[in-house]
């Protein structure tokens, strides 16, 4: 691209996905085709996230028209970032389509299709504008392919990405060899309440994060968590060993190093937000439930456990479900009930004891839908957000801001299994949460890599 001021033709799905996208093109201009306004108008009704976003776009445009006393839009609107939005000032203008293209390309067989109308508008702008580069912005890969065929520059919308590449995502664990002690020769150690601590002098350029999991040395090496990070020093604390039955939690012990770190994060009362990522069978749900039950029923740290998830199916929809909110959520909570069966193993009482234990546990576990979370405040609860990879960043913010005093939130998911349209590995709410909370003193993250379900599941995860 040259240095010309660009004109970005914005597709409907971009505005539906991020209503603030209007103000994210810096000094360049934004163009909204008439068909986009038509599609926005058709999608404005309802309580879905898309409908809310559409209404927000209309409010943004209405506020700009009101502030600028615009009666005619031929000259466009100055893009003015509304108060309360922490965005860089947009310095371009917002234009609207005021006339139809004279003709459609012969490759676009039917101009009545919304995508073809938008593409025809972009093509007409490209042919008539000499001073600006026209770029079509869409999250629809098929529309971008058609634009490339017709010679129209098309791009995906990138400003909703937490990272440029998933490989850059914080993993939560660092493995060091024995040379670590040579790089940090000045180490101070002490014990407090039966826990061992180390203080290191921080070196320039080293990246340290609060509650980072650290493995130092091979064989008889140590495993530690970073308890504090300052400009001059780093404090480490040896982890509790949940690998042995001595420190089993609700009858569950860790089976590998990553699970041991996960249980330390989950059991730490000073950590309010934990994210666990990993493929199927790595133990995310089982470890979270076991530690949650122990802290709720034994330690009395939480009054109850609340489980929620995005209700996105991986196959055909089976229609409306009967019953109360909890009964409707039951089919989506198969992972929860499967893991509860593992945790409910009464030593006495037979079937009756098993049923009584099941009723006792489930009375302290509530299943809630994402649809009814607005306006709620959770006090002294453990909130488990399952399948968090299917949640948008905006939904993630709405959920995490429900936390009241004494509440801990745990997000579980696998970004390789996203079922929500227009969400990718780099735009998922789970990815945003991992990236944005890694610097917070009361947040922790670990990526689980080893499957512990069965040899069949392990092979299928790798081979299929």
C-alpha positions in Angstrom: 0.0 0.0 0.0 1.1 3.5 -0.6 0.9 6.4 1.8 -2.5 7.5 0.6 -5.3 7.9 3.1 -7.3 4.7 3.0 -11.0 4.2 2.7 -12.1 1.1 4.6 -15.4 -0.4 3.4 -16.7 -2.3 6.5 -18.8 -5.5 6.3 -21.7 -6.1 8.5 -20.1 -8.9 10.4 -17.3 -6.7 11.6 -19.7 -4.2 13.2 -21.7 -7.1 14.7 -18.5 -8.6 16.2 -17.1 -5.3 17.5 -19.2 -2.1 17.6 -16.2 0.0 18.4 -14.5 -1.1 15.2 -15.8 2.3 13.7 -13.1 4.1 15.7 -10.2 1.6 15.2 -8.9 2.8 11.8 -6.7 5.6 13.1 -6.4 8.5 10.6 -8.2 6.6 7.8 -11.8 6.9 6.6 -14.6 4.4 7.1 -17.4 3.7 4.6 -20.7 1.9 5.4 -22.6 0.6 2.4 -26.4 0.8 2.3 -26.7 -3.0 2.4 -24.8 -3.0 5.7 -27.3 -0.6 7.2 -30.1 -2.8 6.0 -28.5 -5.9 7.6 -27.9 -4.0 10.8 -31.6 -2.9 10.9 -32.7 -6.5 10.4 -30.5 -7.8 13.3 -31.2 -5.1 15.9 -34.0 -7.0 17.7 -33.5 -9.6 20.4 -31.4 -10.2 23.5 -28.4 -11.9 21.8 -24.9 -10.5 21.9 -25.1 -9.7 18.2 -28.3 -7.7 18.6 -26.8 -5.7 21.5 -23.7 -4.9 19.3 -25.9 -3.8 16.4 -27.9 -1.5 18.7 -24.6 -0.1 20.0 -23.4 0.7 16.5 -26.6 2.6 15.8 -26.2 4.6 19.1 -22.6 5.5 18.2 -23.7 6.8 14.8 -26.7 8.6 16.3 -24.5 10.3 18.9 -22.1 11.6 16.3 -24.9 12.9 14.2 -26.4 14.7 17.2 -23.1 16.2 18.3 -22.2 17.4 14.8 -25.8 18.6 14.1 -25.7 16.6 10.8 -28.8 16.8 8.7 -27.2 15.6 5.5 -24.6 12.9 5.3 -23.1 13.7 1.9 -20.0 15.1 3.5 -19.7 12.3 6.1 -19.2 12.5 9.8 -16.1 13.2 11.8 -15.2 10.0 13.7 -15.3 11.1 17.4 -14.6 8.5 20.0 -17.4 8.6 22.6 -16.5 9.4 26.2 -15.8 6.3 28.3 -14.1 4.3 25.5 -10.4 4.0 26.1 -9.4 4.2 22.5 -7.0 6.3 20.6 -8.6 9.3 18.9 -9.8 8.4 15.4 -8.9 11.2 12.9 -10.8 10.0 9.9 -14.3 10.5 8.6 -17.3 8.1 8.4 -19.1 8.0 5.0 -22.3 6.4 3.9 -23.4 5.1 0.6 -25.7 7.8 -1.0 -26.1 6.3 -4.5 -26.2 2.9 -6.1 -23.4 1.6 -8.3 -24.1 2.1 -12.0 -23.5 -1.6 -12.8 -22.5 -4.8 -11.2 -19.6 -7.0 -12.4 -20.7 -9.8 -14.7 -19.1 -12.2 -12.2 -21.6 -11.2 -9.6 -24.7 -13.0 -11.0 -27.2 -11.6 -8.6 -26.7 -8.2 -7.1 -29.6 -8.9 -4.6 -27.3 -11.0 -2.5 -26.0 -8.9 0.4 -22.4 -9.9 0.0 -22.6 -9.1 -3.8 -24.1 -5.7 -3.1 -21.4 -4.8 -0.6 -18.7 -6.1 -3.0 -20.2 -4.1 -5.9 -20.1 -1.0 -3.8 -16.5 -1.5 -3.0 -15.7 -2.2 -6.6 -17.4 1.0 -7.7 -15.5 3.0 -5.1 -12.2 1.5 -6.3 -13.0 2.5 -9.9 -14.0 6.1 -9.1 -11.6 7.1 -6.3 -8.1 8.1 -7.4 -6.8 9.7 -4.1 -7.6 6.8 -1.7 -6.9 3.1 -1.5 -10.2 1.2 -1.1 -10.0 -1.8 1.3 -12.9 -4.1 2.1 -12.8 -5.3 5.7 -14.7 -8.5 6.4 -14.6 -11.5 8.7 -16.2 -13.6 5.9 -13.4 -15.5 4.1 -15.7 -16.3 1.1 -16.4 -12.6 0.6 -12.6 -11.8 0.8 -12.0 -14.5 -1.8 -14.6 -13.0 -4.2 -13.1 -9.6 -3.6 -9.7 -11.0 -4.6 -11.2 -12.4 -7.8 -12.5 -8.9 -8.7 -9.3 -7.2 -7.8 -10.6 -5.5 -4.7 -8.2 -5.4 -1.7 -9.8 -7.2 1.2 -8.6 -7.8 4.8 -9.7 -9.6 7.9 -10.5 -7.5 10.9 -7.4 -7.7 13.1 -8.1 -5.3 16.0 -10.0 -7.9 18.0 -7.0 -10.1 18.3 -5.3 -10.6 21.6 -2.2 -11.9 19.8 -0.9 -12.0 16.3 -0.1 -15.7 16.7 -1.2 -18.3 19.2 2.4 -19.5 19.7 3.0 -16.2 21.5 0.4 -16.9 24.2 1.6 -17.2 27.7 1.9 -20.8 28.7 2.1 -20.3 32.4 5.1 -22.6 32.9 8.9 -22.2 32.4 11.4 -25.1 32.4 15.0 -24.2 33.4 18.0 -26.5 33.6 20.7 -26.5 36.3 22.4 -23.5 34.7 19.6 -21.4 36.2 21.5 -21.2 39.5 24.6 -20.0 37.7 22.6 -17.1 36.2 21.2 -16.2 39.7 24.1 -16.8 42.1 22.7 -14.6 44.8 19.8 -16.6 46.3 18.3 -16.0 49.7 16.1 -18.8 51.1 13.9 -19.0 54.2 11.0 -21.0 55.6 7.6 -19.6 56.8 4.7 -21.7 58.1 6.3 -24.8 56.7 6.8 -23.3 53.2 10.2 -22.7 51.6 10.8 -19.4 49.8 13.7 -18.1 47.6 14.5 -14.5 46.7 16.4 -13.8 43.5 17.9 -10.6 42.2 16.1 -9.8 39.0 18.2 -9.5 35.8 17.5 -6.9 33.1 15.5 -8.3 30.2 14.1 -11.3 32.1 10.3 -11.9 31.8 8.7 -12.8 35.1 5.0 -13.0 35.8 3.1 -13.4 39.1 2.1 -17.0 39.9 4.3 -18.2 37.1 5.0 -22.0 37.3 8.7 -22.7 37.3 10.7 -26.0 37.0 14.4 -25.8 37.8 16.8 -28.6 37.1 16.4 -32.2 36.0 15.7 -35.3 38.2 15.8 -33.9 41.7 15.0 -30.4 40.6 12.5 -28.1 42.3 9.1 -26.9 41.3 8.0 -23.4 42.4 5.5 -20.6 41.9 6.5 -17.0 41.6 4.8 -15.2 44.5 5.9 -11.7 43.8 7.7 -9.7 41.1 9.2 -6.3 41.6 11.7 -4.2 39.6 14.7 -5.5 41.6 13.7 -9.0 42.9 11.6 -12.1 42.4 10.3 -14.3 45.2 9.6 -18.0 44.6 7.7 -20.5 46.8 8.1 -24.3 46.5 4.8 -25.9 45.5 2.8 -28.4 47.5 3.3 -31.9 46.2 -0.1 -33.2 45.1 1.5 -36.0 43.1 1.5 -38.3 46.1 -1.6 -39.6 47.9 -0.3 -37.8 51.0 -1.8 -34.5 49.8 -4.7 -35.8 47.8 -7.6 -33.4 47.5 -11.1 -35.0 47.6 -9.4 -38.3 46.8 -7.7 -36.9 43.7 -4.0 -36.4 43.3 -2.0 -35.0 40.4 -0.7 -37.4 37.8 1.9 -35.1 36.1 3.8 -31.9 36.7 1.3 -29.6 35.0 -1.6 -31.0 37.0 0.4 -30.5 40.2 0.9 -26.8 39.3 -2.8 -26.6 38.4 -3.9 -27.9 41.8 -1.5 -25.4 43.5 -3.2 -22.5 41.6 -6.7 -23.8 42.3 -6.0 -24.3 46.1 -4.3 -21.0 46.6 -6.8 -18.6 48.4 -4.7 -15.6 47.3 -5.4 -16.4 43.6 -8.8 -15.1 42.5 -8.7 -16.0 38.8 -7.3 -19.2 37.2 -7.2 -20.2 33.6 -6.6 -23.8 32.6 -6.0 -24.7 28.9 -5.5 -28.1 27.5 -6.8 -30.7 25.1 -9.4 -33.3 26.0 -8.5 -35.6 28.8 -5.9 -33.4 30.5 -7.9 -33.2 33.7 -9.1 -29.6 33.7 -12.7 -30.3 34.9 -11.8 -33.1 37.3 -9.1 -31.1 39.1 -11.3 -28.0 39.3 -14.2 -29.9 40.7 -12.1 -31.8 43.3 -10.4 -28.7 44.6 -13.7 -26.8 44.5 -15.5 -29.4 46.5 -12.7 -29.5 49.1 -12.7 -25.8 49.5 -16.5 -25.5 49.6 -17.5 -28.5 51.8 -14.4 -29.1 53.9 -12.6 -25.7 54.2 -15.9 -23.7 54.0 -14.0 -21.1 51.8 -16.9 -20.9 49.3 -20.6 -21.2 49.9 -21.3 -23.0 46.7 -20.0 -23.8 43.2 -21.6 -22.2 40.1 -20.9 -23.8 36.7 -21.7 -22.1 33.4 -20.7 -22.5 29.8 -21.6 -21.3 26.3 -24.4 -23.5 24.9 -22.8 -24.1 21.6 -23.4 -27.6 20.1 -20.9 -29.5 17.9 -23.7 -31.2 15.9 -27.2 -30.5 14.8 -29.4 -28.6 17.2 -32.0 -30.9 19.0 -34.5 -28.1 19.5 -35.9 -26.5 22.6 -35.3 -28.2 26.0 -38.0 -28.5 28.7 -37.8 -27.6 32.3 -36.2 -25.0 34.5 -32.9 -23.2 33.8 -31.0 -25.8 35.6 -32.8 -28.7 33.8 -32.2 -27.0 30.4 -28.5 -26.7 31.2 -28.2 -30.4 32.2 -27.5 -31.7 28.6 -24.7 -29.2 28.3 -23.1 -30.2 31.6 -22.2 -33.8 30.7 -18.5 -33.1 31.5 -19.6 -32.0 35.0 -21.7 -35.1 35.7 -19.1 -37.4 34.3 -16.5 -36.1 36.7 -18.9 -36.0 39.6 -19.3 -39.8 39.2 -15.5 -40.2 39.7 -15.6 -38.0 42.8 -18.6 -39.6 44.4 -17.2 -42.9 45.7 -18.6 -43.4 49.3 -16.8 -46.0 51.3 -20.0 -47.2 53.0 -23.7 -47.3 52.3 -23.8 -49.0 48.9 -26.2 -47.5 46.3 -28.2 -45.7 48.9 -25.0 -44.0 50.2 -23.9 -43.2 46.7 -27.3 -41.5 45.9 -27.3 -39.6 49.2 -23.8 -38.3 48.5 -24.8 -37.4 45.0 -27.7 -35.4 46.3 -25.6 -33.7 48.9 -22.9 -32.6 46.4 -25.2 -31.5 43.7 -27.1 -29.3 46.2 -23.9 -27.2 46.5 -23.3 -27.1 42.7 -25.5 -24.8 40.6 -25.6 -24.9 36.8 -26.4 -21.5 35.3 -26.8 -20.2 31.8 -24.7 -17.3 30.4 -27.9 -15.7 29.2 -28.9 -14.7 32.7 -25.6 -13.4 34.1 -26.1 -9.7 33.6 -26.7 -7.8 36.8 -25.7 -10.7 39.1 -23.0 -10.5 41.8 -21.5 -13.7 43.2 -20.4 -13.5 46.8 -18.1 -16.2 48.2 -18.6 -18.5 45.3 -16.4 -20.6 43.1 -17.5 -19.9 39.6 -16.4 -22.4 36.9 -16.6 -21.2 33.3 -16.4 -24.3 31.1 -15.7 -24.4 27.4 -14.5 -20.8 27.7 -12.9 -20.9 24.2 -16.4 -20.4 22.8 -16.9 -17.1 24.8 -16.2 -13.7 23.2 -14.0 -11.2 25.0 -17.1 -9.1 25.7 -18.9 -12.0 27.3 -15.8 -12.9 29.3 -15.7 -9.3 30.7 -19.4 -9.5 31.6 -18.8 -12.8 33.5 -15.6 -11.9 35.3 -17.0 -8.5 36.5 -19.8 -10.5 38.3 -17.3 -11.5 40.9 -17.9 -10.1 44.4 -15.8 -10.4 47.6 -14.5 -13.9 48.3 -15.3 -15.2 44.9 -12.8 -17.2 42.7 -13.3 -17.7 39.0 -11.8 -20.6 37.0 -11.9 -20.7 33.2 -11.5 -24.0 31.4 -11.1 -24.6 27.7 -9.2 -25.6 24.6 -8.7 -23.0 21.9 -8.3 -25.8 19.3 -12.0 -26.7 19.7 -13.8 -23.4 19.0 -17.4 -23.9 17.8 -18.6 -20.2 17.7 -18.7 -18.5 14.3 -16.2 -15.7 13.8 -14.2 -16.6 16.8 -10.6 -17.8 16.3 -7.8 -19.0 18.5 -6.5 -15.4 18.7 -9.8 -13.7 19.3 -11.4 -16.1 21.8 -12.3 -14.7 25.2 -10.2 -17.4 26.8 -7.1 -16.2 24.9 -7.9 -12.6 25.9 -8.2 -13.6 29.6 -4.9 -15.5 29.6 -3.1 -12.6 28.0 -4.6 -9.8 30.0 -4.4 -11.4 33.4 -0.8 -12.7 33.2 0.6 -9.5 34.9 -2.0 -9.5 37.7 -0.8 -10.5 41.2 -3.9 -12.6 41.9 -4.2 -14.4 38.5 -2.7 -17.7 37.5 -2.5 -19.8 34.3 -1.2 -23.2 33.3 -1.4 -25.1 30.0 -2.0 -28.8 30.5 -0.4 -31.0 27.8 -0.5 -34.6 29.0 -3.7 -36.5 28.5 -4.7 -38.8 31.4 -8.0 -40.1 30.2 -7.0 -43.4 28.5 -4.5 -44.7 25.9 -7.3 -44.7 23.4 -8.1 -41.0 24.0 -4.4 -40.1 23.9 -3.9 -41.8 20.6 -7.1 -40.3 19.1 -6.1 -36.8 20.2 -2.8 -37.2 18.3 -3.8 -39.2 15.3 -7.3 -37.9 14.3 
